[in-house]
Amino acid sequence: MAERDHAPLSPPATAGGLGADPGPLAWLREALGHTLDATLAAVRQYVAAHERSRAEDLAAVDDSELRWQVQALHQAAGALDMVELPAEARTVAALQAVLERLVQRPLAAEAAVLPLVERGVWALRDQLQRHLRQQGLPGLALFPTYRDWQQWAQGRAHPADLWAVPLPPAVDPPRGPTVAPGPRVRTHLERLALPLLREGRPSAAAALAWLAGGVSRGVDDGAQRRFWLIAAAVFEGLAAQRLPLDVWAKLAQAALLRQLVAEGTNGAPSADGAASARWDAAAREWLYLAARIDPAPDDALPHAAVLWRAMGWQAPLRWDPEQRVLGAVDPHTVACVQAAAADVQRRWEATDAQGGTAPPAAAVAALAEALANGPDPWPDLADAWRAWAAHPEAVGAPSSEPVLALLGLQAELESIDPLDPAQADRLRTLADRLRSAAAGQALPPPPPWLSERYRAWSERAGARRLAAEWRHELASLEAAFEALWQ
């Protein structure tokens, strides 16, 4: 998981990862999908019931279904952890927190929570589908959804929560002066942090790197030594302007100052297990910052270079946790396009059986309207279908091009990926060929990928039908055995 999240990920469209083994996830797919669907239905029902209650008699609303889904989400999060998808598991746990707050605070059950849950469920399902195709994005791609749910549930969210990279083992800091921990450390940190936070002065960051490195050599506690080494690496990156002074860097520094005050010992060594846990929690967030030093540190950044060698990193973490890339397509829109395409195919087959050559124009218009609601380049393909339907002479003429365009579209709908430039190019090619056919122009032979993708789609569709038949037969057999046992 660490390798998957730390690989160079720019641009996002090429940010596929190693992901988890799709085999175990495939076994969980149906149960996870059912849990997410049931959760979405329960939230809709709960919000609708509260709206009716507020408009009518202010009667209490039954929350038993919502409580049941809380337990189901807890089990789903555990299952995702078992298949080595910790970021997905924590995101599901954030959705669980949303439902728990709805149960605890019924007044929060307003219509505004519905799109929040819906968009997040779309994103989560999108990520799981990508993992099944072995094209999963880094866990950080779920951060916008995770943050939305955590903030609504009044929880805290940080990208490091979804960045499954363990802390480094005991690492000796590079040689240099030693700074004894104590009250003076916090005083110097406060004095130097203000010009860095307010003005972004590299000189202040360099002084903080020197101070943090000295403390890492002067403290005896292992958790604190590791933290101060990581902090020195981060300050070196800020001083060299290889790390942006963004909101996460500022929040980390502010949290450090608060922690030093709360510790009471002002950073002095402590054998307290709880104190070590707090330092480790802070170290994980600072480690996330250190991983983003770009370009990779060299000997000019000694603490960062030591840390990177200990972690075995070769390339910086370039994934922007603020970008929303998952769940960009409404599943309802995809379902509408799939239904419209299937309807065109059925009508086409019926018309062909009667000696016709084309489906009714109304079915083609419905397909174009459904496509127009999708992301680029779907509207372009919608215009191409309208152009083909607008030329009766082209519609009535025997041509395989519309059939190929329809079959190619159905193959692409199986794995919609707005981040895949190759898929966008394929859809544009279908649109261009369909427009050319409508204009009566001569076309080159179909591209090889068209037949290959349709053949693969047909094979998977056949496998799904066979699996459904097996499940039906198995259910019948289990029912027969149950009846015999009774």
N, C-alpha and C positions, 0 to 999 in steps of 0.2 A: 504493500500500500504506500509506503514512503516513496518508493521509486516512481509509482504512478503519479503521485501528487507533486513530485519535485522535478519531473521532466520538463524541459523547455517547452513552453506552451504558448507560442506566439506565431501566427495569429490564432484566435480561438477556434476558427473553423477546422484547424488541423490538430486540435487538442485531444485526440483520442488517447485513451490510456490502457494500461494492462488490465485493470479492473479485476473483479473476482471471477472464479470459475463459473461459467454460465450454467454448468450442470446442476449443482445444488439450487441455484436461484431459479432454474426452470421448474423444479419441483414446487417451489414456493410461489411461483408466479400467480397461479389461480387463487390461492388463499390470500395473498397480498392484495391482488386486485379486488377480491370480494370485500376485504376489510376496508380498503380505501373507498370503494363505492358505498358500502354500508355506512361508513363514517360521514361521507358527504350527504347521504340521504338523511341520516339522523340529525345533522346540524340544520339542514333545510327544514325538516319537520319541527325541530325544537324552536327555531327562530319564528316560523310561521305560527306555531301555537302561541308563542308569547305575543306576537303582534295581534292575534285574535283576542287574547286575554286582555291586553291593554285597551283594545277598542270596545270590548263588551263588558265583562263582569269581573275582571281582575282575578279570575280563578287561578288556583295553582296549576302549574303545568307539570305533567309527569316527565321526570328526567331519567327513568329507568333505562331507556334505550341508549341514551347518551352515556350513562355509567357503564353499560355493557360494552360500548365501543371504546371506552377508556381502557378496559381490560384487554380488548382485542388489539388495540394499538400497542399496549405494553408487550403483548406476546409477539406482535409483528416486529417491534424494535429488537427484541431478543433474538428472533430468527435471523434478522439482517446482520446482527453482530456475529452470529454463528457462521454465516457465509462470508465473513470478512468484508462487510460493507459498513464500517463504523460511521461514516458521515451520513449515510442514508438512515442508519439506525437512530442517530441523534436528531435528525430531521423529523423522523416519525415520533420520537419522544417529545419534540417541540409541539407537534400537532396534538399529542396527548395532553400537553399542558394547556393548550387552547380549550380543549373539551373540559378539562378539570375546572378551568376558570369559569366556563359557561355554567357548570353545575353549581359552583360556589357563589357565583355572582349572576343570578338570573337576569338582572337588569341590563347586563352587557349583551344579552341575546337580541341584537338589533340587526337590521338588514345589511349593515356595512360589513358584518363579519363573513357573510356568504362569499363575496368575491375574493376575500382574503384566503379563505379555505379552498375555494375552487381553484384559484391560480396555483396555489401551492401543491394541491393534489395533482394537477396537470404536470407541474414540473417534476414531481417525484415519480410519477408514472413514466414520464419521458426518460428520466435517468435510468430507471429500472429496465425499460425497453432497450436502451442503448447498451446496458451491460449484457443483456441477453444476446445482442448482436455483436458483442465484444468490441463495442465502440464507446464505452462509458467515458464520460468526461470526469475530470478530477472532482473530488468531493467538494471542493470550494465552489463549484458551479451551483451547488444547492444553497449557498450562503444567503442570497437575497430572500429565499423562501424561509430558511431557518431563522433569519433575523426578523422577518415580518411576524412569524408566529411567536418567537420568544418575546418580542417587544409587546405584542398584543396581550400575551400572558403575563406581562410585567416581569419578564426575565431578562437576563443579560446575554448578549450575543457577541462573539468575537470570531474572526476567521479561523483562528487557531483551534476553535472547538471542532471544526470539520477537517482539520489538517492532521491526518493520522500519522504523525512522525514522532517517534519516541525521543526523549531527552538523551543527549550524549552521555557516554559513561564518564568516569572520572578522567578529566583532562588537565594536564599540567599547563598553566598559562606560560607564555613566553617570558624570558628573563626581563627584569626591569625593576624599578624601585618598588618598595613595599609601603603600603599605606595601612596603618592600623585602624580597624573599624571603631567607630565611636561617634560621639555627638558632633565632632568637627566634620565628619563625612556628610551628614545631613545638611549642615550649614553650607558647605561648599556646593553640594548638589543644588540646593535651593538658589544659591547665588548664581550659579552657572546655567541652571535650567531656564530661568526667566528670559534671558536674552536669546536662548535657542528657541524657546517656544514662541516668543513674540516676534522676533526678527529673523530667526533662522540663521544665526551667525555660525559659520563653520568653525571659527576659533573657539566658540563656547563648546561645540561638540568635541573638538580635539582635546580641550581641557577635561571634559567629562570622560573621554576615552582613557586619558592618562589616569584619572582618579579611579575609575572603575577597574582598570587593569591593576592598579596598585592594591586595591581592596581584595581583588581575587587572589593576590599573592600573600596578603596579610591575614586573611581569615582562615580559621581551621575547620569550620563546619563545611562538609562536602556539598550540601545543597546550596549554601550561600556562595561558595567558591565557584560552583558551576554557573550560578546566576550572574555573578559579577563578570565572569569571563564572557558570557553571552552579551551582557550589557556593554562591555567594552567593545565587542565586535560591532554592535549596532551603532554606537557612537562614532566608531571609526568610519563606518559606512556613511553616516550623516556628515561627518567632517570632510570626507572626500567627495561628497555630493554624488555618491553612488546609490544612495537610498533616499527616497523622497520623504520629506517631513510632513507626512499626511496625518490624517486624524488618528490612525492606529499608533503611529509613533508618539504623537502628543498624548494620547490616552495612556500609553505605557509609562511615560515619564511622570505624568500626574499620579498614576496609581503607585508608582515606586515611592514618591514622596509621602503619600498617605500611608503606605505600608511601613516605611521607616518610623513614622510618628506612632503608628499603632503597635509596632513591635515593642516599644518601650525601652529597648536596649540600643535603639538607633543604629541597628546593623551589627551589633556586637554578636559574637558567636553564641549559638544556642543549641543545646542538645534536645530541645523540645520537639517531639515528633510532629505536633501540629504546626509549629513554626516552620519546620522543614517542608511540610506539605504546602504551606503558603508560598514559600520561596520557589518550590518546583512548579506550582501553578503559574506564578509570574514568569518563570523561566520559559515555559511553553509559549507564552505570548511573545516574549522577546526573541525566542528562537525563530518564530515565524517571520519577524522583522529581519533577522540576520540572514534568513534564506533568500530574501529579496534583494540583497546587495548585487548590483548589476552595473558594470561587468563583475565577474567573479573576483574575489579578493586575491591580492598577491602579497609579496613581502612588505609592501608599503602599508598594508593593514595587518600587522602581525597577529593580533588577537583573532581577527576574523579568519585569517588564513589557517591558524591552528584549529579553530572551531570547524571550518569547512573540511579540513583533512580528517578530523575525528568523525565527522558525519559521513564522509565519503561522497560529498557533493561535487559535481562537476559543472553544473549549469544552474543559474539562478531561477528562482520561482517567479514566473512572469504572469501568472493568472491573476486577473483583476477580479477580486471578489464582489465588486459592485455591479458587474455586468449581468444582466438577466438574459440568459441564453436558453434555459430549459423551459418547457411548457409554452413556447411561443405560439403554438397552434392550438386552437380550441379543439378538443377531441370531438365536440359536437359538430364542428365544421367538417372535420375529416369524415365522420360518420355520414354526414349529409352527402358529401361528394361520393363516397363509396356506394351509398344507396342509389344515388342518381346514375352513377356509372353502371351499376348492376341492372338498373331499370332500362337504360339504353340498350344494354347487351340483350336482355330478355326480349325487348320489343324488336330488336334487330333480328334475333333468331326467329321470332314469330313471323315477322314480315318476310324474311327470306324463305320460310317454309311455305308461304302463300304466293311465292313468286315475285315479291317486291325486292327492292334493292337498298332501302334506307328506313330507319326508324321514324316515327312521327316527329315532326318539328318540335312539338311541345316537350318531348322527352329530352331532346338536345338542348332546348332553351333552359330546362330545369338543371341540366348538368352545367351549362355555362354560368347560370346564376349561382350555383353552389361553389363553383371554382372561383368566382369573383370575390368571395368572402375570405379567401385564403391569402397567405403571404405571397410575395413575389417568388417565382414568376407565375403563380397560379392565374392571376387576372389576365396575363398575356395568353395563356392557353384558353381561357374563357373567351377572349376576343377571337381566337382562331376558330373555335367551335361555332361562334356566332357567324363568322365570315363564311364558314363552310355551309351552314344551314341557310344563309342568305342567298345562295346561288342554286336555284332549283336544278339547273342543268348539271351542276356538279353533284348534287345530292342524288339525282336520278341515274347518274352514270355509274356503271360498275367500277369500283375502285377499292383496292385493299388498304389504301392509306388511312381512311378514317378508322377502319377496324384495327390497324396496327396502333394508331394513336390511342384508341380506347384501351386496348390490351396493355400498352405501355404505361398508360396512366394508372391502371389497376395494379400493375406491378410496383409502381413507385409509391402508391398509397399505403402499401404494406409497411413501409419504414420511412415515414416522413421525417426529413432532417433539414430544417432551414439553414443549418450551419454547413451543409455539404455542398460546395460549389459544383461538384460533379453532378449531383442530382438536379441542381438548378439548370445546368447546361443541357442535361437530357430533356427536361421539360420544355426548355426553349426550342430544342431541336424538334420535338413533337409538334410544337406550335407552328414553327416555320414550315414544316413539311405539310401540315394540315392547311395552312393558308395557301401554299403553293398548289396543293391539290384543288382547293376551291377556285383558284385562278386558272386552272387547266394547264398548269406548267408541267413540263417533264421533270421527273424526280430521279435522283440517283438511287441505287439499291439501298434498302434499309440498313442502318448501321448494325454491326454485329452485336453490340450490347443489347439491342432491343430484343432479339430472339433469345439471347442468353438470360436476360433478366426475367422475361416472361416464362421461359422454361423453368427457371428456379422457383419463380412464384407459383407456377402450376404444381410443381412437385411438393412444395410446402403446403399448398392448399389441399392437395390430395392426402398428405400425411395428417393434416388436421382433421379432415373428414374421417379418415381411418381411426384416428385416436378417439374421436367422438363416438364412433360406432363401438369401439372396444369398451369405452367407459359405459355406454348404454348397456352393452351385453353384460359387463361386470356387475352393474347395478341390478340388472334383472336376476343374475345368478345369486347375488347376495340376498335379494328379496326372496328367492325361492328357498335358499337354505334357511333363512329366518322363519319362513312359513313352515318348513319341515320341522325345524327345531321346536316351534310353538306347538 
